[in-house]
Amino acid sequence: MDYLLQLFKALANTKRIQIIEYLLKNGETHIDTIAKDLKIPLATCCRNLKILEKVYLVLSKIKDGKAFYKIKNPSEHPYRKALVGLIRHRFKKQYSTFSKK
C-alpha cells in the first residue's frame, strides 16, 4: 500500500491525533502514562501507538523493560514534517481557545 495512503489512514482517528498531541506536549513518555492521562485502555493505546509507529510518526524504545514513545524526528521525512506541523498548529489553536474561556 502506498505510504501516503497508510499515513492518512493512521491519522484518520481521533485517539491517534490525541496521542500525537500528547507526545508533542510531553515528549518521551511511558505507555502507561499516556493511556492513563488520555483516559484510554492500555490495549487501545498500545494498538494506536503501533499504528503510528508503522507509519514512522512515533518511535518506541525500551528502558528498564518499559516501553517509552516519542515523536520521531519530523525533519527525516517531508510528509512527517508537514503533518507534525499541522498537528502542532491544531494543538496550539485548540488550547489557546480553551484558555480564553
N, C-alpha and C positions, 0 to 999 in steps of 0.2 A: 504494500500500500504506500502511496506517496506520503512523504514525511509531512508535508504541509497539511494534508487531509488528517493524518493522525494527530497533529498538533492542535488543529481546530476542534477535533472530536474530544481531545483531552481537556480543552478549555471550555467545552460546552456543558459545564457542570458547576453549579454554584458552590458546592463544597470545595472543589479543587481551586476555584478562584479565591475562596476564603483562606485556604491553606497557603496559597502563594502570597496573599496579602499579609498573612500572619508571619510568614518567613521573611518577607521584606521588612516588616516592622521589627521582628525579634532576632533575626539572624539564625545561626545554627541552633537547633532545638531538638530535644529528645522527643521521640514519637509519642510517649505517654503524655507529655506536657502539651503537645499540640492537640491531641484528642481531648484532653481534659479542658483546656482553655476554650476550644471551639465547641465543646459540649456535643461531641460525636463519638460513637462507639469506636474503640480501638481498631477493630477489624475494618471498619469503614475508612478510618483514617489511613491505615496501612495500605488498603487496596487503592485509594486515591493517590497516595504518595508514590506507589509503584507505577501507576499510570503516568504521573508527572515525570517520574524518573525515566520511563521508557522513551519519552519524547525530549529528554535531555534538559528539562526545565529545573529539576532539582537533583541534588547529589546526596547520596547517603554515605555514611561511614559508621563503622562500629568502634566504639570506645568502651573499654571495660565490659564487653559483652552487651552493650546497649546501642540501639540504632539512633543516630542523630541525622537530621536532614537540614539542608540549607539550599538557597537558590544557587544554581550553577552560574558561574561567571557569564553574564549575558554578552560580553564582548566576543566570545568564542564563535558565535554564530549569528548572522544578520537577522534571522527571524526572531530568535530569542531576545535579542537586544530591543527590537521594536515592540514585541509583545510585553516584555517586562516593563518597558517604558509606559505603555498604555495602562497596564495594571497599576503601576505606581501612580499614574495620573488619576485613575479612578479612585484609588485608595485615598489619596490626598484630598480629592474633591469630596468624597463621601464623609470623611472625618472632619473636614472644615465645615461642612453643612451641619453636622451634629453639634459642633462646638458653638455655633451661632444661635442655637435654640435655647 
